[in-house]
Every structure is written in structure tokens, then in C-alpha cells.
């Protein structure tokens, strides 16, 4: 508030923070909150630092709720971690990849591509399949975006995004709007205010829009096929998740449907299977039929 007053009234003396706090309390505009217990700091050794806009985006589904007419609302949010700019706060039909993908496509078209997308490891972003990939995160990899999965049970690794969720809920959904359409209108107004009017202490009391700029990495609906060295054997994954190689079917995973994977020989019987630069696992000609996966790093980075 003090930052906004200073911007609006320039050289006019602005009340001190304590004075503003006392005024708000006197008029019943504050509330006492329980002090949050400190949590142990997550291991950030493999986390990409958000040193500039579009270095790291975060995405998540805020917990669903119902509007006053009883309709379910599933808000999907995307933010830039360096500038705190909220790229999307969009209601979708459900927390599935088929509903989330059009939102990401629209955001990519408008803002370009990030270097890294940081998400939790549950659906629709992750799966129990090879390297934790889902069809959605495999698509991101194909676009050249590195995927960073949070450790299971550690949402604090996306802490700034989670704090933004709490603000979004408090400002727009207590109580919810009458209909999903009215709720989306609230989200749109809130996103404008959050990005352009509200200073943020974490970015030196700037507004997110003052720090954010569009990515130089442009999105295309038809990315170039993944390229592999000449000595690799390249196979396309079928809808069943299987590749045909050496007259046998090898299950790679349905998340990579229509994607091309590359196989390179490790020794006489073992071949490493890659999707781009990502090692998916190994096939052993002595044990036909299945991919021997490699465990994802923890905390997980995929790229």
C-alpha cells in the first residue's frame, strides 16, 4: 500500500508502514493469522535458478471448488518465476492433459517458450511411466522445454507459485462467483491487478509486468522431428506404446505416442533408448518385450 501511495502521489509525504497497519486494524481490515511452522529447506542442487524471465515457468492446478450454481471449477495456473508474472489463470473442464494442453498452446503462442517448466509429478504433468513422463510433458520435451518434477510430497519446492495460489483464492474465491463464466472474469481482473498494479517485495517492490518480457523462443505447431546421430537406430512409438525393432515389439510407453526414439548399442546385447537427450532406459535382446527403465533423478529433472 505504501508503495502504491508513493507512486500515486509522488512527493506528498506517505504514512509509515506501522501507521498504515494501525489504520487498517482500526477499521477492521486486518486479520490475525496463525504463524506457519517452518519447514526444512528443500534440496535445490538440481533446481534451475530463475535468473531471468522465461528461464523457469511453474504450472499447477489450484484445488478445485464449486461456483454458487454447483459447477466444478478446475483452475490451471502458469507463472514466470523470475518476474512473478502470472501468464494464465484459466478454468478448464478438468485436470486432464487433454484440457490443459490447449491452455499451454495458447500461452506458448502469446508468450513464447520457457527454458524450463517446473511441475509436480502427478497427472496430467507426470505419470508412473518411463521417466515419469505423461503425454503432456513429453510434448514439452519435443518443443525443447526441459521439465523439472518436484519431489513427491514437497509442494514447497514450488513455494512462490503456491503462495500465489493462496492469494488468488483469497481474492477471487471467498466466496466463489455465481457461475464459472463469472469466476473466470474474476480471475482475469485479478491477473491484471496482480501483474500490473500490485508491487512484490520479492522483486524489489516492482510490479511483475515491469520485469517480464516475452520469450525469444517462438512456438510452432509443427516442431522439427527429434534429431539423432547417424549411428542411432530410430523408431517411432506406436499408439500402443510399442516400437518394432529387430522383428520384435518393445514397450516404450504410451506417453511417447508418435514420437521418434533412438537406440544406440551399449554392448553385444544391450541398447540404450533415448528420446532426444533423455535416456529412457535399456533394451536387452536376451529379454525381449520390455524397456528396462532408469530411475529419474531426485529431485527430478528431465531434459
C-alpha positions as CSV (number, residue, x, y, z in Angstrom):
1,X,0.0,0.0,0.0
2,X,2.8,2.4,0.9
3,X,4.5,1.7,-2.5
4,X,1.3,2.4,-4.4
5,X,0.6,5.6,-2.4
6,X,4.1,6.8,-3.2
7,X,3.6,6.1,-6.9
8,X,0.2,7.8,-7.0
9,X,1.0,10.9,-5.0
10,X,4.7,11.4,-5.7
11,X,6.4,13.8,-3.3
12,X,3.5,14.0,-0.9
13,X,4.6,12.5,2.5
14,X,3.4,8.9,2.7
15,X,2.5,7.3,6.1
16,X,4.9,4.9,7.6
17,X,4.2,1.1,7.3
18,X,3.3,0.9,11.0
19,X,0.9,3.9,10.7
20,X,-0.8,2.2,7.7
21,X,-1.1,-1.1,9.7
22,X,-2.7,0.7,12.6
23,X,-5.2,2.4,10.4
24,X,-6.2,-0.9,8.7
25,X,-6.5,-2.6,12.1
26,X,-8.6,0.3,13.5
27,X,-11.1,-0.1,10.6
28,X,-11.3,-3.9,10.9
29,X,-9.4,-4.5,7.6
30,X,-6.8,-6.9,9.0
31,X,-7.0,-10.4,10.5
32,X,-4.7,-12.4,12.7
33,X,-3.2,-15.5,11.1
34,X,-1.6,-18.4,12.8
35,X,2.2,-18.4,12.4
36,X,3.2,-21.1,10.0
37,X,5.6,-23.7,11.2
38,X,9.0,-23.6,9.5
39,X,9.7,-26.4,7.0
40,X,13.1,-27.8,6.2
41,X,14.6,-26.2,3.1
42,X,14.3,-28.5,0.0
43,X,17.4,-29.7,-1.8
44,X,17.8,-27.2,-4.6
45,X,21.1,-28.5,-6.0
46,X,19.4,-29.7,-9.3
47,X,16.9,-26.8,-9.4
48,X,17.3,-24.3,-12.3
49,X,17.7,-20.8,-11.0
50,X,15.2,-18.3,-12.3
51,X,17.8,-15.7,-13.1
52,X,15.9,-14.1,-16.0
53,X,12.4,-14.0,-17.4
54,X,11.3,-17.3,-19.1
55,X,14.2,-19.2,-17.5
56,X,11.7,-21.1,-15.4
57,X,7.9,-21.3,-15.5
58,X,5.8,-23.0,-12.9
59,X,2.4,-24.6,-13.6
60,X,-0.1,-26.3,-11.4
61,X,-3.8,-26.9,-10.8
62,X,-5.2,-24.9,-7.8
63,X,-7.5,-27.1,-5.7
64,X,-10.9,-27.4,-7.4
65,X,-14.0,-25.8,-5.9
66,X,-17.7,-25.2,-7.0
67,X,-19.3,-22.0,-8.0
68,X,-22.6,-21.0,-6.4
69,X,-24.5,-22.8,-9.2
70,X,-22.8,-26.0,-8.2
71,X,-20.5,-26.3,-11.2
72,X,-17.0,-27.6,-10.6
73,X,-14.1,-25.3,-11.3
74,X,-10.5,-26.5,-12.0
75,X,-8.1,-23.5,-12.3
76,X,-4.9,-24.1,-14.2
77,X,-2.2,-21.5,-13.4
78,X,1.1,-20.7,-15.1
79,X,3.7,-18.2,-13.9
80,X,7.1,-16.9,-14.6
81,X,9.3,-17.5,-11.6
82,X,11.8,-14.6,-12.1
83,X,9.3,-11.8,-12.5
84,X,6.3,-13.4,-10.7
85,X,4.2,-12.6,-13.8
86,X,1.1,-14.8,-14.0
87,X,0.8,-16.0,-17.6
88,X,-2.5,-17.8,-17.1
89,X,-5.2,-18.4,-14.5
90,X,-7.7,-20.4,-16.5
91,X,-10.7,-22.6,-15.7
92,X,-10.6,-25.8,-17.6
93,X,-13.1,-28.7,-17.9
94,X,-11.0,-31.0,-15.7
95,X,-7.4,-31.7,-14.5
96,X,-6.5,-33.8,-17.5
97,X,-3.9,-33.4,-20.2
98,X,-6.5,-33.0,-22.9
99,X,-7.9,-30.0,-21.2
100,X,-4.6,-28.5,-20.1
101,X,-2.8,-28.7,-23.5
102,X,-4.9,-26.1,-25.3
103,X,-4.2,-23.6,-22.5
104,X,-0.4,-24.2,-22.8
105,X,-0.7,-23.9,-26.5
106,X,-2.4,-20.5,-26.2
107,X,0.2,-19.3,-23.6
108,X,3.1,-20.5,-25.8
109,X,1.7,-18.7,-28.8
110,X,1.3,-15.5,-26.8
111,X,4.5,-15.5,-24.7
112,X,6.9,-17.9,-26.4
113,X,8.6,-20.9,-24.8
114,X,10.3,-21.2,-21.4
115,X,13.6,-22.9,-20.9
116,X,12.2,-25.0,-18.0
117,X,8.7,-25.9,-16.8
118,X,8.5,-26.9,-13.1
119,X,5.5,-29.1,-12.2
120,X,4.5,-31.7,-9.7
121,X,4.9,-35.4,-10.7
122,X,1.2,-36.2,-10.7
123,X,-1.2,-36.2,-13.7
124,X,-1.5,-34.6,-16.1
125,X,2.1,-33.4,-15.8
126,X,3.7,-36.7,-14.8
127,X,2.9,-40.4,-14.7
128,X,4.2,-43.7,-13.4
129,X,5.5,-44.5,-16.8
130,X,9.0,-44.3,-18.2
131,X,11.0,-41.3,-16.6
132,X,7.7,-40.1,-15.1
133,X,6.6,-38.7,-18.4
134,X,3.0,-38.0,-19.4
135,X,1.8,-37.2,-22.9
136,X,1.8,-33.5,-21.9
137,X,5.3,-33.4,-20.5
138,X,6.6,-35.5,-23.5
139,X,5.1,-32.8,-25.8
140,X,7.0,-30.1,-23.8
141,X,10.2,-32.1,-24.3
142,X,9.6,-32.3,-28.0
143,X,9.2,-28.5,-28.1
144,X,12.6,-28.2,-26.5
145,X,11.4,-27.3,-22.9
146,X,13.2,-29.0,-20.0
147,X,10.8,-30.5,-17.4
148,X,11.6,-30.3,-13.7
149,X,9.5,-32.5,-11.5
150,X,9.0,-31.7,-7.8
151,X,9.9,-34.4,-5.3
152,X,6.8,-36.3,-4.2
153,X,5.1,-34.6,-1.2
154,X,7.2,-31.4,-1.5
155,X,5.0,-28.7,-2.9
156,X,7.2,-26.1,-1.1
157,X,9.7,-26.7,-4.0
158,X,7.3,-24.6,-6.0
159,X,6.7,-22.3,-3.0
160,X,6.3,-19.0,-4.8
161,X,3.7,-20.4,-7.1
162,X,1.9,-21.9,-4.1
163,X,1.8,-18.6,-2.3
164,X,0.4,-17.0,-5.5
165,X,-2.4,-19.7,-5.3
166,X,-3.3,-18.6,-1.8
167,X,-3.6,-15.0,-2.9
168,X,-5.7,-16.0,-5.9
169,X,-8.1,-18.0,-3.7
170,X,-8.4,-15.3,-1.1
171,X,-9.0,-12.5,-3.6
172,X,-11.4,-14.3,-6.0
173,X,-13.0,-17.4,-4.5
174,X,-14.1,-16.5,-0.9
175,X,-16.9,-16.8,-1.7
176,X,-16.9,-18.2,-5.2
177,X,-18.7,-16.4,-8.1
178,X,-22.2,-17.3,-9.2
179,X,-21.1,-19.2,-12.4
180,X,-17.9,-20.5,-14.0
181,X,-18.1,-17.6,-16.5
182,X,-18.3,-15.1,-13.7
183,X,-15.4,-16.8,-11.9
184,X,-13.2,-16.6,-15.0
185,X,-14.0,-12.9,-15.2
186,X,-12.8,-12.6,-11.6
187,X,-9.6,-14.4,-12.5
188,X,-9.0,-12.2,-15.5
189,X,-9.4,-9.0,-13.4
190,X,-7.2,-10.4,-10.6
191,X,-4.4,-11.4,-13.1
192,X,-4.4,-7.8,-14.5
193,X,-4.2,-6.3,-11.0
194,X,-1.5,-8.9,-9.8
195,X,0.7,-8.3,-12.8
196,X,0.4,-4.5,-13.4
197,X,-0.7,-2.8,-10.1
198,X,0.5,-4.8,-7.1
199,X,4.2,-4.4,-6.0
200,X,6.0,-7.5,-4.9
201,X,8.6,-7.5,-2.1
202,X,10.4,-10.5,-3.7
203,X,11.2,-8.4,-6.8
204,X,12.2,-5.2,-5.1
205,X,8.7,-3.8,-4.9
206,X,8.3,-3.8,-8.6
207,X,5.2,-4.9,-10.5
208,X,5.6,-8.2,-12.4
209,X,4.8,-6.5,-15.7
210,X,7.8,-4.2,-15.2
211,X,10.1,-7.2,-15.1
212,X,8.6,-9.6,-17.6
213,X,9.1,-9.7,-21.3
214,X,8.1,-12.2,-24.0
215,X,10.5,-15.2,-24.7
216,X,12.7,-15.1,-27.7
217,X,12.0,-18.8,-28.3
218,X,9.0,-18.9,-30.6
219,X,6.3,-21.7,-30.5
220,X,5.4,-23.7,-33.6
221,X,2.5,-26.2,-34.0
222,X,4.9,-28.3,-36.1
223,X,8.3,-28.7,-34.3
224,X,11.1,-30.3,-36.2
225,X,11.5,-34.1,-35.5
226,X,13.9,-35.0,-32.8
227,X,17.4,-35.5,-34.5
228,X,19.7,-38.4,-33.6
229,X,23.3,-39.2,-34.5
230,X,23.7,-41.3,-37.7
231,X,24.7,-44.4,-35.9
232,X,21.4,-44.5,-33.9
233,X,18.6,-46.7,-35.0
234,X,15.4,-44.6,-35.0
235,X,11.9,-46.0,-34.4
236,X,8.5,-44.3,-34.0
237,X,6.4,-45.2,-31.0
238,X,3.0,-46.6,-31.9
239,X,-0.3,-45.8,-30.2
240,X,0.1,-48.9,-28.1
241,X,3.4,-47.6,-26.7
242,X,5.4,-50.2,-28.6
243,X,8.3,-49.8,-31.1
244,X,9.0,-52.5,-33.7
245,X,12.7,-53.4,-33.6
246,X,14.6,-56.5,-34.7
247,X,11.4,-58.2,-35.6
248,X,10.0,-57.8,-32.1
249,X,7.8,-55.4,-30.2
250,X,9.3,-53.4,-27.4
251,X,7.1,-51.5,-25.0
252,X,8.4,-47.9,-24.5
253,X,5.3,-46.1,-23.1
254,X,2.1,-44.5,-24.5
255,X,3.3,-41.1,-23.3
256,X,5.6,-41.1,-26.3
257,X,3.0,-42.0,-28.9
258,X,4.1,-40.8,-32.4
259,X,7.5,-39.7,-31.0
260,X,10.7,-41.0,-32.5
261,X,13.2,-42.6,-30.2
262,X,16.8,-43.5,-30.9
263,X,18.6,-46.7,-30.0
264,X,22.4,-47.0,-29.6
265,X,24.4,-50.1,-28.8
266,X,25.9,-50.4,-25.3
267,X,27.3,-53.9,-25.6
268,X,26.5,-57.1,-27.5
269,X,23.1,-57.5,-26.0
270,X,22.1,-54.1,-24.5
271,X,20.9,-51.0,-26.3
272,X,20.3,-47.6,-24.7
273,X,17.0,-45.9,-25.7
274,X,16.8,-42.1,-25.9
275,X,14.2,-39.5,-26.5
276,X,16.3,-36.6,-27.7
277,X,19.0,-36.3,-25.0
278,X,16.9,-38.1,-22.4
279,X,17.9,-41.6,-21.6
280,X,14.7,-43.6,-21.2
281,X,16.3,-47.0,-20.4
282,X,17.7,-50.1,-22.0
283,X,16.5,-53.0,-24.1
284,X,18.2,-56.3,-23.7
285,X,18.0,-58.6,-26.7
286,X,18.2,-61.6,-24.3
287,X,15.0,-60.4,-22.5
288,X,12.6,-59.3,-25.3
289,X,9.5,-57.3,-24.9
290,X,10.1,-54.6,-22.3
291,X,12.2,-51.5,-21.6
292,X,14.4,-51.6,-18.5
293,X,13.8,-48.0,-17.2
294,X,16.3,-45.8,-15.5
295,X,15.2,-44.1,-12.2
296,X,14.6,-40.4,-12.6
297,X,16.9,-38.1,-10.6
298,X,15.6,-36.7,-7.3
299,X,14.6,-34.0,-7.2
300,X,13.7,-34.8,-10.8
301,X,15.0,-33.0,-13.9
302,X,14.0,-34.1,-17.3
303,X,15.5,-32.6,-20.4
